[in-house]
Amino acid sequence: MTTNLAVDMDNVSCAFGGLRVLEGVNLKIPEGSVFGLIGPNGAGKTTAFNLVSGVYQPTGGSIRLFGQDIQGRATHEITRLGIGRTFQNIRLFREMTILENVMVGMHGALKYNPAEILLRMPRFRTAEREARERARELLGWVGLDGLADELAENLSYGNQRKLELARALATSPRILMLDEPVAGMNSGEKMDLMREIEAIAKRGYTIFLIEHDVRFVMSLCSEIAVLNFGRIIAQGRPEQIRNDPQVIEAYLGREDDEEEAQGAVDAETRNG
C-alpha cells in the first residue's frame, strides 16, 4: 500500500553565499505521522523548516507538500496548501483576548467584504459567530476554553505556548509545524503539551516538529530524523535513533568511548 506523504524533500540543498547549510537532504514525512527533526545546534534544522514553509528557496533538489511541488511559490501560496506553524519566539497579540488571538488565525478564510463589516450585514454576523464557536472549540483542545476572555498577556508561559498552537490550528492546516514547542517550559508544562499534541494528531493532523529536548521527542514522535552538519545521518523509530552510533557521536562530539557516550545520550533522554 502506498503511503501518502505530507512532506517530500528530495536531495535538497541550501546555501547562503558560499555557506552550505543543507546538503542532499532526503526527508519523507507520511500524512498522519508525528515526526521529529533533531540535531546539534547549527545542524540546519531551522533551515529545513523554513524551506518547507517557503521562507527560503532550496538551491538544489525539490520539495513537495501533499504531492505538490512548492518550488518558486510564494509563502502565502504554500501556507494555503495546508501549513500551520508556531515559532520558537512566541508571537501573540498580548493586548487582545485569548479568543480574539485564535480568531485572528481564521480571518484569511472568512468570506465577507469591508462593506459587510461596516454595515454588520448578515453574512458578516454569521461568519463571526461561526469563527467564535470554532475558536472556543480549538481552545478546548488545548485546555484554555475556560480562559477565553482573558488577555493573552496574562497567561503563563506554558499557556502562551498552547495559545499559539490553537491559533495555528485556526488556519485549518493539514500539517502542524512546531518550532521548539517546549522551549522554556517546565516538566509539568511539557507533559501537558505532549498530551495535547497527541490528541491533535489523533484527529488526523500531521505533526512535524524540531526540538532540542530529546526526551520529549523520543516520547512523542513515531519517527525521528537526525541532522548533523546539514546532512541526515539517521532516520527511524525512537529506539533506533537512541542507539545509533552516528547519533551518539554527533551529540557527544567523540567516539573514543562508546560506552560513556551511550550513557550520556541515555541520560539526556531520561532527563530532557
C-alpha positions in Angstrom: 0.0 0.0 0.0 1.4 3.4 -0.9 1.7 5.9 1.9 0.7 9.5 1.1 3.4 12.0 2.0 2.8 15.3 3.7 6.4 16.4 3.0 8.8 15.0 0.5 12.2 16.6 0.4 14.3 15.0 -2.4 18.0 15.7 -2.5 17.5 19.2 -1.1 20.4 21.6 -0.7 20.5 25.1 0.6 23.4 27.6 0.6 23.7 31.2 1.6 26.5 32.7 -0.4 29.4 30.3 -0.1 28.0 28.7 3.1 26.2 25.3 2.5 23.7 24.8 5.3 22.0 21.7 3.9 23.4 19.1 1.5 21.5 16.3 -0.2 18.7 16.1 2.4 16.0 13.4 1.8 13.1 13.6 4.1 9.7 11.9 3.7 7.0 12.6 6.3 3.9 10.4 6.0 0.5 12.0 6.4 -0.9 11.5 9.9 2.5 10.9 11.5 4.2 12.7 14.4 7.6 13.4 13.0 10.6 14.9 14.8 13.7 16.5 13.4 16.6 16.8 15.9 20.3 17.5 15.8 23.0 19.6 17.5 23.0 23.4 17.4 23.8 24.6 13.9 22.8 21.3 12.2 20.4 23.0 9.8 17.0 22.2 11.5 15.5 25.6 11.3 16.7 26.0 7.6 14.9 22.8 6.8 11.7 24.1 8.5 12.0 27.4 6.6 12.4 25.6 3.3 9.2 23.6 3.8 7.2 26.6 4.8 8.6 28.7 1.8 10.6 31.2 3.8 13.7 30.1 1.9 14.1 28.5 -1.5 16.4 25.5 -2.0 19.5 25.8 -4.1 19.1 22.2 -5.2 16.6 19.4 -5.2 12.8 19.5 -4.8 10.2 19.8 -2.1 6.7 18.6 -2.4 3.9 19.3 0.0 1.0 16.9 -0.2 2.2 15.9 -3.6 2.5 19.5 -5.0 5.9 21.0 -5.9 6.4 24.2 -4.0 9.4 25.4 -5.9 9.1 29.1 -6.7 5.8 29.5 -4.9 5.2 32.5 -2.5 5.0 31.8 1.2 1.2 32.6 1.4 0.6 30.1 -1.5 2.4 27.4 0.3 0.6 28.1 3.5 -2.7 27.7 1.7 -1.7 24.1 0.8 -2.2 23.3 4.4 0.6 24.6 6.7 0.0 25.8 10.3 3.2 26.9 12.1 4.3 28.0 15.5 7.6 29.8 16.2 10.4 29.4 18.8 9.8 33.0 19.9 6.1 33.3 20.9 4.2 35.7 18.6 0.9 36.7 20.3 -1.3 39.8 20.3 -0.8 40.4 24.0 -3.5 43.1 24.4 -6.2 41.0 22.7 -8.1 38.3 24.5 -7.2 34.6 24.1 -10.3 34.1 22.0 -9.5 37.0 19.7 -6.0 35.7 19.2 -7.4 32.4 17.9 -10.0 34.2 15.7 -7.2 36.2 14.0 -5.9 32.9 12.5 -9.3 32.4 10.8 -9.7 35.8 9.1 -7.9 34.8 5.9 -10.7 32.3 5.2 -13.7 34.3 6.2 -15.9 35.3 3.3 -17.1 38.9 3.6 -16.1 42.3 2.3 -15.4 45.7 4.0 -18.9 47.0 3.4 -20.4 44.0 5.1 -18.2 44.6 8.1 -19.1 48.3 8.4 -22.8 47.6 8.0 -22.7 44.4 10.1 -24.6 42.6 7.4 -26.0 39.0 7.9 -23.1 37.3 6.2 -20.6 39.1 8.4 -22.5 38.3 11.6 -22.9 34.6 10.6 -19.2 34.3 9.8 -18.1 35.9 13.0 -20.4 33.8 15.1 -19.1 30.6 13.5 -15.5 31.8 13.9 -16.1 32.5 17.6 -17.6 29.0 18.1 -14.7 27.3 16.3 -12.2 29.4 18.3 -13.7 28.2 21.5 -13.6 24.6 20.3 -9.9 24.9 19.5 -9.2 26.4 22.9 -10.9 23.4 24.4 -8.5 21.2 22.5 -5.6 22.8 24.4 -7.3 23.2 27.7 -7.8 27.0 27.5 -11.5 27.3 26.9 -12.1 28.5 30.5 -9.7 31.4 29.9 -11.2 32.6 26.6 -11.9 36.2 27.7 -8.5 36.7 29.5 -5.9 38.9 27.9 -3.1 37.0 26.3 -0.5 38.9 28.3 -1.9 37.5 31.5 -1.2 33.8 30.5 1.6 31.8 32.0 4.4 30.9 29.6 3.2 27.4 29.1 -0.4 28.6 28.3 1.0 31.1 25.8 2.6 28.2 24.0 -0.8 26.4 24.0 -2.5 29.5 22.7 0.0 29.7 19.8 -0.8 26.1 19.0 -4.6 26.8 19.0 -4.1 29.8 16.7 -2.0 27.7 14.3 -4.9 25.2 14.2 -7.3 28.1 13.4 -5.8 28.3 9.9 -7.3 24.9 9.1 -3.9 23.2 8.4 -3.2 19.7 7.3 0.2 19.8 8.8 1.3 21.5 12.0 4.9 22.6 12.1 6.1 23.2 15.6 9.4 25.1 16.2 10.8 24.3 19.6 7.3 23.9 21.1 8.5 23.2 24.7 11.4 25.7 24.8 11.4 27.3 28.3 8.7 25.0 29.7 9.0 23.1 33.0 8.5 19.4 33.1 4.8 19.6 34.0 4.0 22.0 31.2 5.9 19.7 28.8 3.8 16.7 29.8 0.6 18.7 29.4 1.6 19.9 25.9 2.6 16.4 24.9 -0.8 15.0 25.7 -2.5 17.8 23.8 -0.3 17.3 20.7 -1.0 13.5 20.8 -4.7 14.3 20.9 -4.4 16.6 18.0 -2.5 14.0 16.0 -5.3 11.5 16.6 -7.7 14.0 15.0 -5.9 13.4 11.7 -3.3 16.1 11.7 0.3 15.6 10.6 2.8 16.9 13.2 6.3 18.0 12.1 8.5 19.4 14.9 12.0 20.5 15.6 13.1 20.4 19.3 16.2 20.3 21.4 14.5 18.3 24.2 15.5 14.8 23.2 13.3 13.1 25.9 10.2 15.0 24.6 10.9 14.0 21.0 11.6 10.4 21.9 8.4 10.1 23.9 6.1 11.9 21.4 7.3 11.1 17.9 6.7 7.9 15.9 9.6 8.7 13.6 12.7 10.8 14.0 15.4 12.2 11.6 18.7 13.5 12.8 20.6 16.3 11.1 24.3 16.9 11.6 26.3 19.4 9.6 23.5 19.8 7.1 23.1 16.1 6.3 20.6 13.5 7.5 22.7 10.9 9.5 19.9 8.7 10.8 16.1 8.2 10.5 13.9 5.7 12.1 11.8 4.9 15.2 12.9 6.4 18.5 14.6 3.2 19.8 16.6 3.0 16.6 17.7 6.7 16.9 18.6 6.3 20.5 21.1 3.5 19.8 22.5 4.8 16.5 26.4 5.2 16.8 26.4 8.2 14.5 23.7 10.0 16.6 25.7 9.3 19.7 28.9 10.7 18.1 27.0 13.8 16.8 25.7 14.7 20.2 28.8 13.9 22.1 31.4 15.0 19.6 33.5 12.0 20.4 33.7 8.3 19.6 36.7 7.1 21.7 34.5 5.7 24.5 31.3 4.2 23.1 30.0 3.1 26.5 30.4 6.5 28.0 28.8 8.2 25.0 25.8 5.9 25.1 25.4 6.6 28.8 25.4 10.3 28.1 22.7 10.0 25.5 20.7 7.8 27.8 20.9 10.5 30.5 19.8 13.2 28.1 16.8 11.0 27.0 15.8 10.4 30.7 16.3 14.0 31.9 15.3 16.0 28.9 
